[in-house]
Amino acid sequence: MPDLDSPVAPSEATAPLRRRLGLVQATALNMIDMVGIGPFVTLPLVMGFMGPNFLLAWLVGAGLSVVDGLIWSELGAAYPEAGGSYRFLKLAYGEQKWGRLFSFLYVWQTLVQAPLVVASGAIGFAQYFGYLVPLTEWWQPKLVSGVVVLLLIALLYRRIEDIGKLGVMLWMGVLGLMGWLIFGGVTHATVPVAWLPEGGLSALPGVLLSAAMGQATVKTIYSYLGYYNVCHLGGEIKEPQRVIPRSIFLSILGIMALYLLLNWSVGSVIPWQEAQHSEFIVSSFVEKIYGPLAAQVATALVLWVAFASLFAVLLGYSRIPYAAAADGEFLHIFAKTHPTKHFPHVSLLILGGVGFVFSLLFRLGEVISAILAMRILVQFVGQAVGLVLLRRRNGTAHLPFRMPLYPLPVVLAVAVWLWVFWSTGPQFMLSGLAVTGAGVGAFLLWSRRLGRWPFQEKH
């Protein structure tokens, strides 16, 4: 067994990553990745889809996160290396054949969907910024979102141990805002909020299987995404067999509690019929309780949280093309690390640059659906099936973490992810498949140039 507390072995022309992040830092980076702008912009959208049953959609999103978190925990603890899903897919499907294709497709999609994630947070940031400073011209929100992305790149251009400390500081802002909002709801609740649909348990299956629930879950799961960020940073985590699973479940359970309490708090002060039409739901919520000045402070904290999340997102995703390039399976330029700060600076600059462009081009609702449609088949479904293949091939004796009730969590995860994919709608399903198809073409051209499978000469 390799020494997992030593630096990750470097490939040619790349410096080693260093294991400097512990449980607190890993959990903080996960949680700020998860919260972000998501719950503050999707909360009214979910209310619009689900009406008085909006809390159920957040429970469904949490349930999928827990089940999928078991998959990530088992894989992340067993294979704690930079790149997360890139390594998992390559190992699961065979490092010399199909694993090369699946892992390449994941990196290919990352070059598009990672900047989309960054853009979605920056666009949401600009939306809430409009509460503080009215943005009346069409170009003004784009200017704000673009500046946010550039500032992110500048802050991430530093050593990983400095980033871990900064991440914990940003995390404190996340917890402070959520705690304040929840306290406001608890102390000013006037509107009853239902946890079960009208008709009780007998009506629950119909609500859970409805088209509205599918559309709402697309929005809630977007707000939960990020519980696996620690796996992308696997090569920089101390004691990864212990820290990775713990940070994943601490993140999911903590954010689930915060989201449910936040939604209950808002719904208990502002009726869902009114809240579903608000662009600044948190600002409106605080203004109704404490007045305009407090609403401005709350809006500033929302912007802090949104920025903190983008910080963690871009940090994690920048390690994925790096891992593939360092492995010799992607463009060599992505493997370069900073000569003194020891982080993949080229990967960071390219993903951040594309995110900057996307933040100027797209709208928030389009970005959210596109992100999920693009990722589900290769990353989430492919990874779940890959775990089964790894267990069959290698057994379970070596696993530091083994999911309970196997294979039930895998079956549930695949079924629900496919349902979410279908719920994104034909337009985004086709766009996701188109990106995947283009990735297959790029992989074949790349493999032919290198003379690798499926074009290597037979001996």
N, C-alpha and C positions, 0 to 999 in steps of 0.2 A: 504493500500500500504506500502511495506517495505521502510525503509530509504536507498535509493540507494547510499548515500554518506558515509554510515557506512561500516565497514569491512564486507566482505562476511561471512555469518554464517559458522562456522566450523562444519564438521562432526566429528565423533569420531576419535581420533588419528590424526587429521590434524589441523594445525594452520590456522588462517584466512589469506586470501590475503587482501591487502590494496589498497584502491583507491587513487592513487598518480599521475596518468598520465592525463594531460590536452590535449586540442586540438592540440597545437603545437607538443607536444611529440608524441601523437597518430598519427598525420599526418606524422611526420618524420619517425616513425617506419613503417608505411604503405608504404611510398614512397621508402625507402631504401630496403624494402622487394621486391617491384615491380621491381626496376631497376636491381640491382645485376649484374650478368654477362650476363643475358639473352639477352638484345639487342645487345651486343657486339659480341656474338657468333652466334646469330640467324640471324642477319642482312644479312650476305652473303648467308645464306641458303635460306632466303625468296627471295632474288634476283634471286637465281638459279631456284626457282619454278616459280616465277611470271615475270621474265624478266623486261621490262620497267614499268610494272604495280605494282611494289613492294609496293608502297605507299598505294594501295587499301587494301592490306592484313593487314596493320597496322590499317587502318580505321575500317575494319571488327572486328579485335580484340578489338579495343576500343569500338565499338558499343556493342559487347557482354558484355564487362565489365560494361558498363553503365547500360544495362538492368538487368544484374545479380546483380549489385550494389544496385538496388532498392529493390531486395529481401533481400539481406544482411542487408540493412539499416532498413527495417521494422522489421525484426526478431531481429537484434542486439539492436535496441532501446527498443523493448518490453521486451526482455529477456537478459539483460546485465549481463551474468555470465561467469565464466571461462569455456573454452571448446568450445564456439561458436557452430558449427554444432552439436556437441554431444548433447547439451541441446535442440537445435531447433528440431532435429529429434525425440528425446525422447518425447518432449511435443506434437509434431504434430501427431505422430502415436500412442500415448497412453503410459503413463509411466509404466503400468503394463503388457502390451502385446507387440504389434508389435513395439512400440517405443523402447522397450528394444532391440529388434533385430536390428533395423536400427541404433540406436546409438552405439550398440556394434560393428556392422560392420564398422562404421566410425572410431571408435577407433582402431579396428583391422587393417584397411587399413592404419591408421596413423602410426602404428608401422613399416610399410614397406615404404609407400610413403614419409613420413616426412624425414627419413634418405636418401631416394633417392633424395629429393630436396636438402638436405644439400650436398650430394655427387655431384650432378650436378654442384652446385656452386663451390665446391672445385676443381672439374675436370676442369671447365672453368678457374678458377684462375690459375691452373697449366699450362693450354694452353697458356695464355697470359704471364705468368712468363717466358715461354720459349723464348719470344722475348728479354728479358733482359739478361737471362742466358741460353744459349743453353742447352737443356735437351736431350742428344743424346742416353743415355741408357734407356732401357724400364722401369727400376724401378725408374728413377729419377722423372718423373711427378707424380708417385704414392706417392713418398716420400713427395713431395711438398703438394699434396692434403691432405695427412694424417696429416701432421703438421698443416695445416690450420684448420682442424676440431678440433684438440686437443687444439689449441690456442683459438678457439671460446668457447669451454667448459669452459676454465679457465676464460675468460673475463665475461661470463654470470653467473659465480658463485658468485653473489652478490645481494644486495638489489634492488628492482624494481625502487626506486627513483634515484639510481645511474645509473641504466641502461637507464632510460629516458634521463638523461643529456648526457650520452655517445651517445645515439641514435641521439640526435640533432646535436652533433658534427660530427658524421659520415654523417648525412644528408647534412651538409654544404659541405662536400667533393663531394657528389653526384651532388649537384646543381652547384658547381664550375666546375667540369669536363664537365657536359653537356653544360653549358653556353660557355665554351671555345671552345668546338667542334662546336657548332652551329655558334658562331662568326666566326670561321675559314671558315666554308662553305659559310656564307653570304658574307664575304670579298674576297673570292677566287673562287667563282662559275664560271665555264666555260662550264659545260655540261648541256644542258637542261633536266629537269626532268618533266615527264608528271604526272598530277593528274588524268586524265581520259584516258582510253584505246584508241587506234587508232580506229576511227569510232565514238568517242564521246559517248553520252548518250545511243544511240541505241545499242552499243556494250557492255554496262555495265552489263546487266543481264547474258549474256553468260560468261563473265569473273568471275562474282561473284559466279556462280553455277558450275564452272569448278572443276575438280579433283585437279588441281594445287592449286586453292584457298583453298580447304579443307586442303591440306598438308601444305600450307603456314600458314594457320590460326592456325594449331596445334603449330607451332613455335611462332607466334606472341602472342597467348593467354598465352603461357608459360611465355612470357616476361611481360605480364600484371598481372599475378597472384600475389596476395598479398594485393589487395585493401581491403580485408576482415580481415587482420591480427588483426585489432583492436577488432574484435568480439571474437577472441580467448582469448584476454586479457580483456574481458568484465568485469570481477570481479575486475580489477585494474584501471578502467577508471573513472575519476571524471565526474559528470553530464552526465551519459552515454546516456540518451535520446536525448540530444542535440549534444554531442561530436561525438558519433559513426556515425550517418548519415553524418554529416559535414566532418569528416575526410575521410570517404569513397569517397565522391564525389570530395573533394579537391584533393585527391590522384589520382583518375582516370583522372580527367580533366587536372591536372598538368602534369602527366606522358604522357598522350596522346599528349599534345602539345610538350613536350620534345622529344618523340619518332618520331613524324612526322617531326619536325625540324631537328633532328639528321639524319634521313634517307635522307631527302632532301639535307642536307649539304654534306653528304658522296657521294650521287649520283651525286651531282653537281660538284664534284671535281674528283672523280674516276668513270668512266663509269661502269654501272652495269655488263657489260660483263667481266670486269677485277675484279671488287670487289667481285663477287660471288665465286672466287677461293681463296680468302685471308683468312688465319687462324688468322691474326692479323689485322683486317680491320681498327680498330681505330688507331693502331700504323702506319699502312701504310698511312692512311689518313693524320695524323699529319706530318709524315716524308715528304710527298709530298709537304706540305704547308710550314713547318717551318724547316725541316731538322732532322737529326738523334737524336740530343740531345733533342730537344723538343718531339720527338716521345718516347724517353725513359721516359721523365717526364709524358707524357700522359698515357703510359703503367702503370706506377706506380700508377697513379690516377685510372685507370681501376681496378687495383688490390685492391685499397682502397674501391672502390664502391662494388666490388664483395664481399669483406670481410664484409662490412657494411650490405649488404643484407642478408648474411648468419647469421649474428648476430641477425637480426630481425626475420628471419625464425625460427631458433632454439628456440628463446625466445617464440614465439607464439605457436609453436607446442608442446613444453614441457608442456603447460597448459592443453592439451587435455586429455592424459591418466590420469593426475592428477584429472581432473574434474570427469571423469568416476569412478576412484577408490574411490574418496572421496564420491561419490554417492552410493558406494557399488556395482557397476556394472562392476568392472574390478579388476585385481589383486591388493590386498591391498597395496603392496609395493609402487605402483605409487602414493599413496595418501600422502606419507610422505613429510613434508616440513622441511626446514632447521630450527633448533631450534632458531637461532638468526637472520638470514637474511630473513626468512619468504618467501621462494620461493620453488617450487617443485624440489628439487635437485636430487632426485632419477630418476624422469622422464627425467630430463635434461641429466643426465649421461647415461641413457640407450639409449635414442634416439641419442645422440651424439656418443656413442660408436658404435651403428649399422651404423650410417652415416660414421664413420671412416672406418669400414670394407667395406662398399659399395664403398667408394671413391677409394679403392684399387682394386676393382673387375671389374667395368663397364666402358663403354665408354659414351661420352656425348650424342650423338644422340639417343642411346638406352634409356638412362635415361629420356630424355625429353618426348618421346612418352609414355613410361611406366608410368610416373607420371600422365599424363592426362587420359590415358585409365583406370587407377585404380580408379580415383577419380570421374569421371563424373556421373556414374549411381547412386551411393549411396549419394554422397555429393551434387552435383549441381542439378541433376534432382530430386532426392529424397527430397531435401530441398525446391525446387520450388513447388512441389506438396504438401509438408507439409504445406507451407504457406496457400495454398487454404483451406486445412483441418482446420487449426487453425482459419481462418476467418469465416468459416461456423460454427464452434463450439462455438467460443467466441465472434463473432461480431467484430466491428472495433472501438467502442466507446472508448476503453481503450488504443488504439494504440498511442504512442507519435509521430510516423511517419507513414504516410500512402502513399503508392506509388501512383502516378498519373496514370490514364488510366487503372486501374485494370479491367480485368485480362490480358490485352494485353502484358505487360512486362513478365508475367509468361509464357504465350504461346510462345512468341518469344524466351525466354531463354531456355525452354525445347527443342524446335525444333532445335535451333542452337547448343546446347550442344550435342544432339544426332547426328547431322551432324558431329561435331568435333570428337565424339567417333568413328563413322564410318570411318572417315578420318585417324585415327591412324593406320589402317590396321589390317588384320586378326590376325597377330601374337600378337600384343599388346592388341587387343580386347579380345582374348582368355586368355592371361595372366591376364588381369584385372578381367575377370569373374572367373578365377581359384582362385585368391586371395579371391574374394568374396565368392565363394563356400567353401573354406577352413574356412573362417570366420563363415559361417553358421554352419559348423560342430563344430567349437570351441564353438560357442554360445550354441548349444544344449548340449554339454558336460558340460559346465559351469553351465547352468541352471539346468541340472539334478543333478549336485553335490549340488547346493544350494536349490533344491526343489522348484524352481520358474517356472513361465510360460515358456513353456507349460507342465511342469511336476508336478505342484503343485497338492496336493490332493483336490478333490472337497468336499465341505462341504454342 
